[in-house]
Amino acid sequence: MTETGTGTEAGAEGTGTGGGADWAGWQESWDRQQEWYMPDREERFRVMLDMVEAAVGPAPRVLDLACGTGSITDRLLRRFPDATSTGVDLDPALLAIARGHFAGDDRVSFVTADLKDPDWPGLLPYTSFDAVLTATALHWLHDGPLTTLYGQVAGLVRDGGVFMNADHMKDESTPRINAIERAHRHTVMDRAKAAGALDWADWWDLAAKDPVLAEPTAERYRIFGEHADGDTPSADWHARTLRGAGFGEVRAVWSSPSDSLVLALK
């Protein structure tokens, strides 16, 4: 599961408009689908924004990294009306929803870019940000490309700024605990599915049938396939790697039984 993917192409664009689709409805349905996997999703967003406010104040310039439909940006602007956000992603279907949802909001812009392309930072409208935020997305990358990405991110965060990544971070030293957690999580998910919750495949099936999203959805499958096969290293690995990239202090500031939110302070 993922908030988004990572991809190719170039260019900073405004939010755009695009009629014929219920963008607010698609944004809401994406959130509900993601919550099927992560019932504590809103809690991680709350802690993320708490830390943004504490570190850089209530009017930050934010890079929403691998932004998907803009879930982080949506919560950011509702809490901090004076914030600005640049979302970067490749997924054409999720970006279509994001652009439609934020159409007309001059606090928001989107960039289509591949986070595995070494030149992607040059496509951004700014060279530095108060905060770079991402959630449930970078597990689409293997450790090597993620290490490279962290070095690029370190160059985008201003001194005193923050980077935060909330994602699946598995501790391989606790296999029995991992098995217990996974069994419980899937029991809860099965109950919700039986009650009508949409999973990843169901959601994308609906998107493929929507007249406006059908072609962007077909294109995203041409780019990504069904799902990526990246890595889910531990929170300790993320902390070590971010310190190696140039961040001064790094640690987890929130965790669930399966996920962690790691904060890196420049």
N, C-alpha and C positions, 0 to 999 in steps of 0.2 A: 504494500500500500504506500501511497505517496501523496504529498500535496501536489506534486508536479513531477516533471521530468527535467532533463537538461538537453540542449539541442544546438542547432546550427542556424545560420543566416545572420543578417546584420540589420542594424538600423534602429535608431531611437524614434519611437512614434508616440503621438498623443493617444488618448484613450479611444478615439473614434466613436462611432455610433453604431450603426447596423441595426435595422429594424427587423421585425418578424419573429423575435424570440423573447421569451420571458426571462431576461437576464437575472433579475432578482430571484426568480424561482429556481433557475439553474444553480446560482450561487448557494441558495439554501439547500438544495438537494445534494450538492457536493459536500457541504458541511455535515449533513445527516449521514451520508455514506461513510465519510471519514470517521465520524463518531461511532459507527458500528465497530470499527477496529479499535478506536481509542476513546472510550467513554470519558476519560479525563482530559480530553483535548482542550476544552476551554480553560481548565486550570493551568495548563502549561502556557497558554497565551497570556493569562492574567499575570503569572509570575514573570514572564518575559517582559511585559510592558511595565510592571513594577520596577524591574531592574533598569529598563530604559530611562524611566523617569528619575530614578535615583542617581543614575550615572551621568546623564546628559540633559536632563530637564524635559519639560512638557512640550517643546516645539522642535523636535529633532528632524534632521534630514536623514531619511532612512533608505537603505537599499534592501528591498524585499527579494532575497536571493532564491532562485527557483520558485517563483511566486505562485505558479498555478493560477487558480481563479482569483487570487488576491485575498486570501483569508486573513493573513497577517495585516495587510494594509487596511482591510475593512475594520478590524478591531482597533488598529492604531489610530485611525482618523476619528472613530467614534469616541475614543478616550481622549485624544489630543487633537482638537480641531485645527491647531496651528502647525501641525506636523506636515511634512511633505514626504512623498514616497515614490521611488522608482522601482518598478517590478521588472525583473529579468527572468526570462524563461525561453524555451523553444516550443513547447507543446502548443500547436496551433488551436486546438479545441479549447483548452483551458485558458489560453490567452484571449480567445474570442469572448469567452464569458467574462473575463476580467475587464476587457476593454468595454464591453457592453454595460457591465455593472457600474463602472466608474465614469461612463461617458459624461462629458461636460464638467467634470471636477478637475480644475486646473492645479490641484495639489498633487495629482497623480499622473505619472507617465509610465510607459512600458517600452521595454527593449527586447527584441527578439535576438537571442544569442546562444551560442553553444558554450557551456561552462568548461568544456574540454578543449576549446579553442584558445590558444595562448593569447590571442588578441582581443578577447571579449571585453576586458575592462576599458579598452579604448572606445567602445561603442556607447559608454555611459555618458549622461549629460553632465556629470560632475566627476572630479578626480578624487574627492574625499567625502566621507559620510560620518555623521555622528554615531550611527548604529547600522550594522549589517545583520539582518535577522533571517532565519530560515527554519523551517519545521517539516519534518517527515519527508525529506526530499533527497538529502545527500547520500542516503543509503543506495541510491541508484548508481553511485560511483564506487569503483574499487579503491583500495587504500592508496595506490600510487597516484592516480589522478586527483584524489581527494587531498593528498599531501600538497600537490602542486597548487590546487585551488586555494588551500589555506594560506599559502604564501602570497597569492594574488590578493586575497581578502585582507591580509595584514597591510598591504600597501594601500588599501582603500579606506581603512578606518583611521580617522584622525587621532593624534595623541590625546589620550583621555577618553576616547570613544570605545565602543564595545562591539563585539561580535557574539551572537548567540545562535546555537544550533540545538534544536530539540528533535531528537530522532531515536530510532531503535539502537540501543547500545548494549550489546550482549557481553556479559561477563562469563567467559568460558571456564573460569575456575570454579563455577558453582553449577555443575550439570544437573544435580538433583533438584535444586531450587528452580532452575530454568525449566525443567520438565513439569514441575508442579504448577508454576506460573502459566506455562503454555496450556496445560490441560484445563486449568480454571478459566483462562481467557477464552478458549474455544468453546467451553460449555456455555458461557454467557453469550457469546456470539451466536451459537446455534439457537439459543432461546429467542434472541432478538430476530434472527433470520426467520424463524418459524412464525413470529408475530408480524412479519412483513417488511423487515429492514432490507434495504438494497445493499448488495455487496459490490465490490469493484467491477466484476463482469456484468452484473445487472445494470449498473449505472452507465457503463460504456455502451451496452446494447441500446439503451434508451437514447443516448446521445447520437448514436449512428442512425437512428430513425427520425431524428429531428431535421426538418428541412434546412434549417440554417446551420446546424452543427454537423450534418452528415459528411460534407467534404472535409472540413477541418479534422473530424474524427478519423476519416480514412487516411488522411495525411499523417496524423500522429501515429497510426499503426505502421505506416510505411517507415517512419523514423525510428520508432522504439520497439515495435513488436508488442507482444502481450505485456511484458514487464521486464525491467532491467534485472541483472544478476549481480548487483554490487555487493559491498561488504557492510557488516554491522559491527565494527570493532567496539571495544569497551570505552566507557567514559574516560578511563585513565589514558587510553591510547589517544583519544581526541585532545586531552589536556596536554600530553607530552608533545604531540604534533603541533598544536597551536603555539606552545611556548617556543618550539623550534622555529616556527614561522616568524617570531618576533613579538608576540604578545607578552606583556610583563607578568600578568597573573591570570591563571586559568583554573576554574574548578566547576564542578556541577553545583547548581543552585536549586535544582528541583529534580525529583526522580519519581517514577512509578515502578511497579514491579517489572516492567519490560523496557521502559524508556528513560532517558535523562535529558535535562536541559543544561548544556555546558555554556558558561559565560567566560569570555576572554576579554580582558581589559588591556587596552593598548598603553 
